[in-house]
């Protein structure tokens, strides 16, 4: 078993997310996820096939942007935005991924509809430095 560094794990997760969510290259994306992938999200069917199936079902307008990313040992946490998902608002996500043997092995997420400026009690955007248009 090869041990990867937190920096390598961050790079792996960002490349995997871009390949699947933005490029929609399912064959290449499947190589990033373990065939024993464990999915904890309430929005996604079990396993790698559940994830790939969900993304296939979303509009071609799907776009993922990452913001803050942190890693410790075999875990990576990414704060990001999923837009163009066929909903009235984008989703702001915190994704937690466990890496094993150089593959995405396990996933948890927290999703929230992105607030507009009038909806934001803090007066600050949920992602980036601007509110959605």
LOLUMVO-923010 format. One record per residue: x, y, z of N, C-alpha, C, O in turn; residue number from 1. Coordinates in nm, 2 decimals. Layout:
<sites>
+--------+--------+--------+--------+--------+--------+--------+--------+--------+--------+--------+--------+-----+
:    nc1 :    nc2 :    nc3 :   cac1 :   cac2 :   cac3 :    cc1 :    cc2 :    cc3 :    oc1 :    oc2 :    oc3 : num :
+--------+--------+--------+--------+--------+--------+--------+--------+--------+--------+--------+--------+-----+
:      X :      Y :      Z :      X :      Y :      Z :      X :      Y :      Z :      X :      Y :      Z : NUM :
...
+--------+--------+--------+--------+--------+--------+--------+--------+--------+--------+--------+--------+-----+
</sites>
This chain:
<sites>
+--------+--------+--------+--------+--------+--------+--------+--------+--------+--------+--------+--------+-----+
:    nc1 :    nc2 :    nc3 :   cac1 :   cac2 :   cac3 :    cc1 :    cc2 :    cc3 :    oc1 :    oc2 :    oc3 : num :
+--------+--------+--------+--------+--------+--------+--------+--------+--------+--------+--------+--------+-----+
:   0.09 :  -0.12 :   0.00 :   0.00 :   0.00 :   0.00 :   0.09 :   0.12 :   0.00 :   0.18 :   0.14 :   0.09 :   1 :
:   0.07 :   0.21 :  -0.10 :   0.15 :   0.33 :  -0.10 :   0.08 :   0.44 :  -0.02 :  -0.05 :   0.45 :  -0.02 :   2 :
:   0.16 :   0.52 :   0.05 :   0.11 :   0.63 :   0.13 :   0.12 :   0.76 :   0.06 :   0.23 :   0.79 :   0.01 :   3 :
:   0.01 :   0.83 :   0.05 :   0.02 :   0.96 :  -0.02 :   0.02 :   1.07 :   0.08 :  -0.02 :   1.05 :   0.20 :   4 :
:   0.07 :   1.19 :   0.04 :   0.07 :   1.30 :   0.12 :  -0.06 :   1.38 :   0.12 :  -0.13 :   1.36 :   0.02 :   5 :
:  -0.09 :   1.46 :   0.22 :  -0.21 :   1.55 :   0.21 :  -0.21 :   1.63 :   0.08 :  -0.32 :   1.65 :   0.02 :   6 :
:  -0.10 :   1.68 :   0.04 :  -0.09 :   1.77 :  -0.08 :  -0.13 :   1.68 :  -0.21 :  -0.20 :   1.73 :  -0.29 :   7 :
:  -0.08 :   1.56 :  -0.21 :  -0.11 :   1.47 :  -0.32 :  -0.26 :   1.44 :  -0.32 :  -0.32 :   1.43 :  -0.42 :   8 :
:  -0.31 :   1.42 :  -0.20 :  -0.46 :   1.39 :  -0.19 :  -0.54 :   1.50 :  -0.23 :  -0.65 :   1.48 :  -0.30 :   9 :
:  -0.51 :   1.62 :  -0.20 :  -0.58 :   1.74 :  -0.25 :  -0.58 :   1.75 :  -0.40 :  -0.69 :   1.77 :  -0.46 :  10 :
:  -0.47 :   1.73 :  -0.46 :  -0.46 :   1.73 :  -0.60 :  -0.54 :   1.62 :  -0.67 :  -0.61 :   1.65 :  -0.77 :  11 :
:  -0.54 :   1.50 :  -0.61 :  -0.62 :   1.39 :  -0.66 :  -0.77 :   1.42 :  -0.65 :  -0.84 :   1.40 :  -0.75 :  12 :
:  -0.82 :   1.48 :  -0.54 :  -0.96 :   1.51 :  -0.53 :  -1.00 :   1.61 :  -0.63 :  -1.10 :   1.60 :  -0.69 :  13 :
:  -0.92 :   1.72 :  -0.64 :  -0.96 :   1.83 :  -0.74 :  -0.96 :   1.77 :  -0.88 :  -1.05 :   1.81 :  -0.96 :  14 :
:  -0.86 :   1.69 :  -0.91 :  -0.86 :   1.64 :  -1.05 :  -0.98 :   1.54 :  -1.07 :  -1.04 :   1.54 :  -1.18 :  15 :
:  -1.01 :   1.46 :  -0.97 :  -1.13 :   1.37 :  -0.99 :  -1.26 :   1.45 :  -1.00 :  -1.34 :   1.42 :  -1.09 :  16 :
:  -1.28 :   1.55 :  -0.92 :  -1.40 :   1.63 :  -0.93 :  -1.41 :   1.70 :  -1.06 :  -1.52 :   1.70 :  -1.12 :  17 :
:  -1.30 :   1.76 :  -1.11 :  -1.30 :   1.83 :  -1.24 :  -1.33 :   1.73 :  -1.35 :  -1.41 :   1.76 :  -1.44 :  18 :
:  -1.27 :   1.61 :  -1.35 :  -1.29 :   1.51 :  -1.45 :  -1.44 :   1.47 :  -1.46 :  -1.50 :   1.46 :  -1.57 :  19 :
:  -1.50 :   1.45 :  -1.34 :  -1.64 :   1.40 :  -1.34 :  -1.74 :   1.51 :  -1.36 :  -1.82 :   1.51 :  -1.45 :  20 :
:  -1.73 :   1.62 :  -1.28 :  -1.83 :   1.72 :  -1.27 :  -1.83 :   1.82 :  -1.39 :  -1.93 :   1.86 :  -1.44 :  21 :
:  -1.71 :   1.86 :  -1.43 :  -1.69 :   1.96 :  -1.53 :  -1.67 :   1.90 :  -1.67 :  -1.73 :   1.94 :  -1.77 :  22 :
:  -1.58 :   1.80 :  -1.68 :  -1.55 :   1.74 :  -1.81 :  -1.64 :   1.64 :  -1.85 :  -1.66 :   1.61 :  -1.97 :  23 :
:  -1.71 :   1.58 :  -1.75 :  -1.81 :   1.47 :  -1.77 :  -1.75 :   1.35 :  -1.85 :  -1.81 :   1.29 :  -1.93 :  24 :
:  -1.62 :   1.32 :  -1.81 :  -1.55 :   1.21 :  -1.87 :  -1.57 :   1.09 :  -1.78 :  -1.49 :   1.07 :  -1.69 :  25 :
:  -1.67 :   1.01 :  -1.80 :  -1.71 :   0.91 :  -1.70 :  -1.61 :   0.80 :  -1.70 :  -1.58 :   0.74 :  -1.59 :  26 :
:  -1.55 :   0.76 :  -1.81 :  -1.45 :   0.65 :  -1.82 :  -1.33 :   0.70 :  -1.74 :  -1.28 :   0.62 :  -1.66 :  27 :
:  -1.28 :   0.82 :  -1.76 :  -1.16 :   0.87 :  -1.69 :  -1.19 :   0.88 :  -1.54 :  -1.11 :   0.85 :  -1.45 :  28 :
:  -1.31 :   0.93 :  -1.51 :  -1.35 :   0.96 :  -1.37 :  -1.36 :   0.83 :  -1.29 :  -1.32 :   0.83 :  -1.18 :  29 :
:  -1.41 :   0.72 :  -1.35 :  -1.42 :   0.60 :  -1.28 :  -1.29 :   0.55 :  -1.23 :  -1.28 :   0.48 :  -1.13 :  30 :
:  -1.18 :   0.59 :  -1.29 :  -1.05 :   0.55 :  -1.25 :  -1.00 :   0.62 :  -1.12 :  -0.90 :   0.57 :  -1.06 :  31 :
:  -1.07 :   0.72 :  -1.08 :  -1.03 :   0.80 :  -0.96 :  -1.10 :   0.74 :  -0.83 :  -1.05 :   0.75 :  -0.72 :  32 :
:  -1.22 :   0.67 :  -0.86 :  -1.30 :   0.62 :  -0.75 :  -1.27 :   0.47 :  -0.73 :  -1.27 :   0.39 :  -0.83 :  33 :
:  -1.26 :   0.42 :  -0.61 :  -1.24 :   0.28 :  -0.58 :  -1.36 :   0.20 :  -0.62 :  -1.48 :   0.26 :  -0.61 :  34 :
:  -1.34 :   0.08 :  -0.66 :  -1.46 :   0.00 :  -0.69 :  -1.54 :  -0.05 :  -0.57 :  -1.64 :  -0.11 :  -0.58 :  35 :
:  -1.48 :  -0.02 :  -0.45 :  -1.55 :  -0.05 :  -0.32 :  -1.59 :   0.08 :  -0.25 :  -1.60 :   0.09 :  -0.13 :  36 :
:  -1.60 :   0.19 :  -0.33 :  -1.63 :   0.32 :  -0.29 :  -1.76 :   0.32 :  -0.19 :  -1.86 :   0.26 :  -0.23 :  37 :
:  -1.75 :   0.39 :  -0.08 :  -1.85 :   0.40 :   0.02 :  -1.91 :   0.54 :   0.01 :  -1.84 :   0.64 :   0.03 :  38 :
:  -2.04 :   0.54 :  -0.01 :  -2.11 :   0.67 :  -0.02 :  -2.20 :   0.70 :   0.10 :  -2.29 :   0.62 :   0.12 :  39 :
:  -2.18 :   0.81 :   0.17 :  -2.26 :   0.84 :   0.28 :  -2.37 :   0.95 :   0.25 :  -2.45 :   0.98 :   0.34 :  40 :
:  -2.36 :   1.01 :   0.13 :  -2.46 :   1.12 :   0.10 :  -2.60 :   1.07 :   0.09 :  -2.63 :   0.96 :   0.04 :  41 :
:  -2.69 :   1.15 :   0.14 :  -2.83 :   1.11 :   0.13 :  -2.89 :   1.14 :  -0.01 :  -3.00 :   1.10 :  -0.04 :  42 :
:  -2.81 :   1.20 :  -0.09 :  -2.85 :   1.24 :  -0.23 :  -2.80 :   1.15 :  -0.34 :  -2.84 :   1.17 :  -0.45 :  43 :
:  -2.72 :   1.05 :  -0.30 :  -2.65 :   0.97 :  -0.40 :  -2.67 :   0.82 :  -0.37 :  -2.65 :   0.78 :  -0.26 :  44 :
:  -2.70 :   0.75 :  -0.47 :  -2.71 :   0.60 :  -0.46 :  -2.58 :   0.54 :  -0.42 :  -2.47 :   0.61 :  -0.44 :  45 :
:  -2.57 :   0.42 :  -0.36 :  -2.45 :   0.36 :  -0.31 :  -2.35 :   0.34 :  -0.42 :  -2.38 :   0.32 :  -0.54 :  46 :
:  -2.22 :   0.35 :  -0.38 :  -2.11 :   0.31 :  -0.46 :  -2.07 :   0.40 :  -0.57 :  -2.14 :   0.51 :  -0.60 :  47 :
:  -1.96 :   0.37 :  -0.64 :  -1.92 :   0.45 :  -0.76 :  -2.02 :   0.46 :  -0.87 :  -2.04 :   0.56 :  -0.93 :  48 :
:  -2.09 :   0.35 :  -0.89 :  -2.20 :   0.35 :  -1.00 :  -2.31 :   0.45 :  -0.96 :  -2.37 :   0.51 :  -1.05 :  49 :
:  -2.34 :   0.46 :  -0.83 :  -2.44 :   0.55 :  -0.79 :  -2.40 :   0.69 :  -0.82 :  -2.48 :   0.77 :  -0.86 :  50 :
:  -2.28 :   0.73 :  -0.79 :  -2.23 :   0.86 :  -0.82 :  -2.23 :   0.89 :  -0.96 :  -2.28 :   0.99 :  -1.01 :  51 :
:  -2.17 :   0.80 :  -1.04 :  -2.16 :   0.82 :  -1.19 :  -2.30 :   0.83 :  -1.25 :  -2.33 :   0.91 :  -1.34 :  52 :
:  -2.39 :   0.75 :  -1.20 :  -2.53 :   0.76 :  -1.25 :  -2.60 :   0.89 :  -1.22 :  -2.67 :   0.94 :  -1.30 :  53 :
:  -2.58 :   0.94 :  -1.10 :  -2.63 :   1.07 :  -1.06 :  -2.58 :   1.18 :  -1.16 :  -2.66 :   1.26 :  -1.21 :  54 :
:  -2.45 :   1.18 :  -1.18 :  -2.40 :   1.29 :  -1.26 :  -2.45 :   1.28 :  -1.41 :  -2.47 :   1.38 :  -1.47 :  55 :
:  -2.46 :   1.15 :  -1.45 :  -2.51 :   1.13 :  -1.59 :  -2.66 :   1.19 :  -1.60 :  -2.70 :   1.23 :  -1.71 :  56 :
:  -2.73 :   1.19 :  -1.49 :  -2.87 :   1.23 :  -1.49 :  -2.89 :   1.38 :  -1.49 :  -3.00 :   1.43 :  -1.51 :  57 :
:  -2.78 :   1.45 :  -1.45 :  -2.79 :   1.60 :  -1.43 :  -2.77 :   1.67 :  -1.57 :  -2.71 :   1.61 :  -1.66 :  58 :
:  -2.82 :   1.79 :  -1.58 :  -2.80 :   1.87 :  -1.71 :  -2.66 :   1.89 :  -1.74 :  -2.57 :   1.89 :  -1.66 :  59 :
:  -2.63 :   1.90 :  -1.87 :  -2.50 :   1.93 :  -1.92 :  -2.44 :   2.06 :  -1.87 :  -2.32 :   2.09 :  -1.88 :  60 :
:  -2.53 :   2.14 :  -1.81 :  -2.48 :   2.27 :  -1.76 :  -2.42 :   2.26 :  -1.62 :  -2.37 :   2.36 :  -1.57 :  61 :
:  -2.41 :   2.14 :  -1.57 :  -2.35 :   2.12 :  -1.43 :  -2.21 :   2.18 :  -1.44 :  -2.13 :   2.16 :  -1.53 :  62 :
:  -2.17 :   2.25 :  -1.33 :  -2.04 :   2.31 :  -1.32 :  -2.00 :   2.30 :  -1.17 :  -2.08 :   2.33 :  -1.08 :  63 :
:  -1.88 :   2.26 :  -1.14 :  -1.83 :   2.26 :  -1.01 :  -1.71 :   2.35 :  -0.99 :  -1.62 :   2.36 :  -1.08 :  64 :
:  -1.71 :   2.43 :  -0.89 :  -1.60 :   2.52 :  -0.85 :  -1.56 :   2.49 :  -0.71 :  -1.64 :   2.47 :  -0.62 :  65 :
:  -1.43 :   2.48 :  -0.69 :  -1.38 :   2.46 :  -0.55 :  -1.33 :   2.59 :  -0.49 :  -1.28 :   2.68 :  -0.56 :  66 :
:  -1.34 :   2.59 :  -0.36 :  -1.29 :   2.70 :  -0.29 :  -1.18 :   2.65 :  -0.20 :  -1.08 :   2.59 :  -0.24 :  67 :
:  -1.20 :   2.67 :  -0.07 :  -1.11 :   2.62 :   0.03 :  -1.10 :   2.47 :   0.02 :  -1.20 :   2.39 :   0.01 :  68 :
:  -0.97 :   2.42 :   0.04 :  -0.95 :   2.27 :   0.04 :  -0.84 :   2.25 :   0.15 :  -0.74 :   2.31 :   0.15 :  69 :
:  -0.87 :   2.15 :   0.24 :  -0.78 :   2.12 :   0.34 :  -0.76 :   1.97 :   0.35 :  -0.85 :   1.89 :   0.31 :  70 :
:  -0.65 :   1.92 :   0.39 :  -0.62 :   1.78 :   0.40 :  -0.54 :   1.74 :   0.52 :  -0.46 :   1.82 :   0.56 :  71 :
:  -0.57 :   1.63 :   0.58 :  -0.50 :   1.57 :   0.69 :  -0.50 :   1.42 :   0.67 :  -0.60 :   1.36 :   0.66 :  72 :
:  -0.38 :   1.37 :   0.68 :  -0.36 :   1.22 :   0.66 :  -0.44 :   1.18 :   0.53 :  -0.40 :   1.23 :   0.42 :  73 :
:  -0.53 :   1.09 :   0.54 :  -0.60 :   1.04 :   0.42 :  -0.74 :   1.11 :   0.39 :  -0.82 :   1.06 :   0.32 :  74 :
:  -0.76 :   1.22 :   0.46 :  -0.89 :   1.29 :   0.44 :  -0.87 :   1.43 :   0.38 :  -0.77 :   1.50 :   0.40 :  75 :
:  -0.96 :   1.46 :   0.29 :  -0.96 :   1.59 :   0.22 :  -1.10 :   1.65 :   0.24 :  -1.20 :   1.58 :   0.22 :  76 :
:  -1.11 :   1.78 :   0.27 :  -1.23 :   1.85 :   0.28 :  -1.23 :   1.96 :   0.18 :  -1.14 :   2.04 :   0.18 :  77 :
:  -1.33 :   1.97 :   0.10 :  -1.34 :   2.08 :   0.00 :  -1.47 :   2.15 :   0.01 :  -1.58 :   2.09 :   0.03 :  78 :
:  -1.46 :   2.29 :   0.01 :  -1.58 :   2.37 :   0.01 :  -1.60 :   2.41 :  -0.13 :  -1.51 :   2.47 :  -0.20 :  79 :
:  -1.72 :   2.39 :  -0.19 :  -1.74 :   2.42 :  -0.33 :  -1.88 :   2.46 :  -0.36 :  -1.97 :   2.46 :  -0.28 :  80 :
:  -1.90 :   2.48 :  -0.49 :  -2.03 :   2.52 :  -0.55 :  -2.06 :   2.43 :  -0.67 :  -1.98 :   2.42 :  -0.76 :  81 :
:  -2.18 :   2.38 :  -0.66 :  -2.24 :   2.31 :  -0.78 :  -2.35 :   2.39 :  -0.84 :  -2.45 :   2.42 :  -0.78 :  82 :
:  -2.32 :   2.44 :  -0.96 :  -2.42 :   2.52 :  -1.03 :  -2.47 :   2.45 :  -1.15 :  -2.41 :   2.35 :  -1.19 :  83 :
:  -2.58 :   2.50 :  -1.21 :  -2.63 :   2.44 :  -1.34 :  -2.68 :   2.30 :  -1.31 :  -2.68 :   2.22 :  -1.40 :  84 :
:  -2.74 :   2.28 :  -1.19 :  -2.78 :   2.14 :  -1.16 :  -2.93 :   2.12 :  -1.18 :  -2.99 :   2.02 :  -1.14 :  85 :
:  -3.00 :   2.21 :  -1.25 :  -3.14 :   2.20 :  -1.28 :  -3.23 :   2.24 :  -1.16 :  -3.35 :   2.20 :  -1.16 :  86 :
:  -3.18 :   2.31 :  -1.07 :  -3.25 :   2.36 :  -0.95 :  -3.25 :   2.51 :  -0.96 :  -3.17 :   2.57 :  -1.02 :  87 :
:  -3.34 :   2.58 :  -0.89 :  -3.35 :   2.72 :  -0.89 :  -3.22 :   2.79 :  -0.83 :  -3.19 :   2.90 :  -0.87 :  88 :
:  -3.15 :   2.72 :  -0.74 :  -3.03 :   2.78 :  -0.68 :  -2.92 :   2.68 :  -0.69 :  -2.94 :   2.56 :  -0.70 :  89 :
:  -2.80 :   2.73 :  -0.68 :  -2.68 :   2.64 :  -0.68 :  -2.67 :   2.58 :  -0.54 :  -2.74 :   2.62 :  -0.44 :  90 :
:  -2.60 :   2.47 :  -0.53 :  -2.57 :   2.41 :  -0.40 :  -2.43 :   2.45 :  -0.36 :  -2.34 :   2.44 :  -0.44 :  91 :
:  -2.42 :   2.49 :  -0.23 :  -2.29 :   2.50 :  -0.17 :  -2.26 :   2.37 :  -0.09 :  -2.35 :   2.33 :  -0.02 :  92 :
:  -2.14 :   2.32 :  -0.11 :  -2.11 :   2.19 :  -0.06 :  -1.99 :   2.19 :   0.02 :  -1.89 :   2.26 :  -0.01 :  93 :
:  -1.99 :   2.11 :   0.13 :  -1.86 :   2.07 :   0.19 :  -1.86 :   1.92 :   0.17 :  -1.94 :   1.84 :   0.22 :  94 :
:  -1.76 :   1.88 :   0.10 :  -1.73 :   1.73 :   0.07 :  -1.61 :   1.68 :   0.15 :  -1.51 :   1.75 :   0.15 :  95 :
:  -1.63 :   1.57 :   0.21 :  -1.52 :   1.51 :   0.29 :  -1.50 :   1.38 :   0.21 :  -1.59 :   1.29 :   0.19 :  96 :
:  -1.37 :   1.36 :   0.18 :  -1.33 :   1.24 :   0.10 :  -1.22 :   1.17 :   0.18 :  -1.12 :   1.23 :   0.22 :  97 :
:  -1.23 :   1.04 :   0.19 :  -1.12 :   0.95 :   0.24 :  -1.05 :   0.89 :   0.12 :  -1.11 :   0.83 :   0.04 :  98 :
:  -0.92 :   0.90 :   0.12 :  -0.83 :   0.84 :   0.02 :  -0.77 :   0.71 :   0.07 :  -0.73 :   0.70 :   0.18 :  99 :
:  -0.78 :   0.61 :  -0.02 :  -0.71 :   0.48 :   0.02 :  -0.65 :   0.42 :  -0.11 :  -0.71 :   0.41 :  -0.21 : 100 :
:  -0.52 :   0.39 :  -0.10 :  -0.45 :   0.34 :  -0.21 :  -0.45 :   0.43 :  -0.33 :  -0.46 :   0.38 :  -0.45 : 101 :
:  -0.45 :   0.56 :  -0.31 :  -0.45 :   0.65 :  -0.42 :  -0.59 :   0.67 :  -0.49 :  -0.59 :   0.72 :  -0.60 : 102 :
:  -0.70 :   0.62 :  -0.43 :  -0.83 :   0.64 :  -0.49 :  -0.92 :   0.70 :  -0.39 :  -0.90 :   0.69 :  -0.27 : 103 :
:  -1.03 :   0.76 :  -0.44 :  -1.14 :   0.81 :  -0.35 :  -1.21 :   0.69 :  -0.30 :  -1.28 :   0.62 :  -0.38 : 104 :
:  -1.21 :   0.67 :  -0.17 :  -1.27 :   0.54 :  -0.11 :  -1.40 :   0.56 :  -0.04 :  -1.48 :   0.47 :  -0.02 : 105 :
:  -1.42 :   0.69 :   0.01 :  -1.53 :   0.71 :   0.10 :  -1.57 :   0.86 :   0.09 :  -1.48 :   0.94 :   0.08 : 106 :
:  -1.70 :   0.89 :   0.10 :  -1.74 :   1.03 :   0.09 :  -1.86 :   1.06 :   0.18 :  -1.95 :   0.98 :   0.20 : 107 :
:  -1.85 :   1.18 :   0.24 :  -1.96 :   1.24 :   0.31 :  -1.98 :   1.38 :   0.25 :  -1.89 :   1.44 :   0.20 : 108 :
:  -2.10 :   1.44 :   0.27 :  -2.12 :   1.58 :   0.22 :  -2.22 :   1.65 :   0.31 :  -2.31 :   1.59 :   0.38 : 109 :
:  -2.22 :   1.78 :   0.30 :  -2.32 :   1.87 :   0.36 :  -2.35 :   1.97 :   0.25 :  -2.26 :   2.03 :   0.19 : 110 :
:  -2.48 :   1.97 :   0.21 :  -2.53 :   2.06 :   0.10 :  -2.63 :   2.16 :   0.15 :  -2.71 :   2.13 :   0.24 : 111 :
:  -2.62 :   2.28 :   0.09 :  -2.71 :   2.38 :   0.13 :  -2.74 :   2.47 :   0.01 :  -2.65 :   2.50 :  -0.07 : 112 :
:  -2.86 :   2.51 :  -0.01 :  -2.89 :   2.60 :  -0.12 :  -2.82 :   2.73 :  -0.10 :  -2.81 :   2.78 :   0.01 : 113 :
:  -2.76 :   2.79 :  -0.21 :  -2.69 :   2.91 :  -0.20 :  -2.78 :   3.03 :  -0.18 :  -2.88 :   3.05 :  -0.25 : 114 :
:  -2.76 :   3.11 :  -0.08 :  -2.84 :   3.22 :  -0.04 :  -2.81 :   3.34 :  -0.13 :  -2.69 :   3.37 :  -0.16 : 115 :
:  -2.91 :   3.42 :  -0.16 :  -2.89 :   3.55 :  -0.23 :  -2.85 :   3.65 :  -0.13 :  -2.86 :   3.63 :  -0.01 : 116 :
:  -2.82 :   3.77 :  -0.17 :  -2.78 :   3.88 :  -0.08 :  -2.90 :   3.91 :   0.01 :  -2.88 :   3.92 :   0.13 : 117 :
:  -3.02 :   3.93 :  -0.04 :  -3.14 :   3.96 :   0.05 :  -3.17 :   3.84 :   0.15 :  -3.22 :   3.87 :   0.26 : 118 :
:  -3.13 :   3.72 :   0.11 :  -3.16 :   3.61 :   0.20 :  -3.05 :   3.59 :   0.31 :  -3.07 :   3.52 :   0.41 : 119 :
:  -2.93 :   3.65 :   0.29 :  -2.82 :   3.63 :   0.38 :  -2.83 :   3.72 :   0.50 :  -2.82 :   3.84 :   0.49 : 120 :
:  -2.85 :   3.66 :   0.62 :  -2.86 :   3.74 :   0.74 :  -2.73 :   3.80 :   0.78 :  -2.72 :   3.90 :   0.85 : 121 :
:  -2.62 :   3.73 :   0.74 :  -2.48 :   3.78 :   0.77 :  -2.44 :   3.89 :   0.68 :  -2.35 :   3.97 :   0.71 : 122 :
:  -2.51 :   3.90 :   0.56 :  -2.47 :   4.00 :   0.46 :  -2.35 :   3.96 :   0.38 :  -2.29 :   4.03 :   0.30 : 123 :
:  -2.30 :   3.83 :   0.40 :  -2.18 :   3.78 :   0.33 :  -2.22 :   3.66 :   0.24 :  -2.31 :   3.59 :   0.27 : 124 :
:  -2.15 :   3.65 :   0.13 :  -2.18 :   3.53 :   0.04 :  -2.14 :   3.40 :   0.10 :  -2.04 :   3.40 :   0.18 : 125 :
:  -2.20 :   3.30 :   0.06 :  -2.17 :   3.16 :   0.11 :  -2.05 :   3.10 :   0.05 :  -1.98 :   3.01 :   0.10 : 126 :
:  -2.01 :   3.15 :  -0.07 :  -1.90 :   3.10 :  -0.15 :  -1.84 :   3.21 :  -0.23 :  -1.91 :   3.29 :  -0.29 : 127 :
:  -1.71 :   3.22 :  -0.22 :  -1.64 :   3.32 :  -0.29 :  -1.66 :   3.46 :  -0.23 :  -1.69 :   3.47 :  -0.11 : 128 :
:  -1.64 :   3.56 :  -0.31 :  -1.65 :   3.70 :  -0.25 :  -1.77 :   3.78 :  -0.31 :  -1.78 :   3.90 :  -0.29 : 129 :
:  -1.86 :   3.71 :  -0.39 :  -1.97 :   3.77 :  -0.44 :  -2.09 :   3.69 :  -0.43 :  -2.08 :   3.56 :  -0.42 : 130 :
:  -2.21 :   3.75 :  -0.43 :  -2.34 :   3.68 :  -0.43 :  -2.37 :   3.63 :  -0.57 :  -2.32 :   3.69 :  -0.66 : 131 :
:  -2.45 :   3.53 :  -0.58 :  -2.49 :   3.48 :  -0.72 :  -2.57 :   3.59 :  -0.79 :  -2.64 :   3.67 :  -0.72 : 132 :
:  -2.56 :   3.59 :  -0.92 :  -2.64 :   3.70 :  -0.99 :  -2.79 :   3.67 :  -0.99 :  -2.86 :   3.75 :  -1.05 : 133 :
+--------+--------+--------+--------+--------+--------+--------+--------+--------+--------+--------+--------+-----+
</sites>
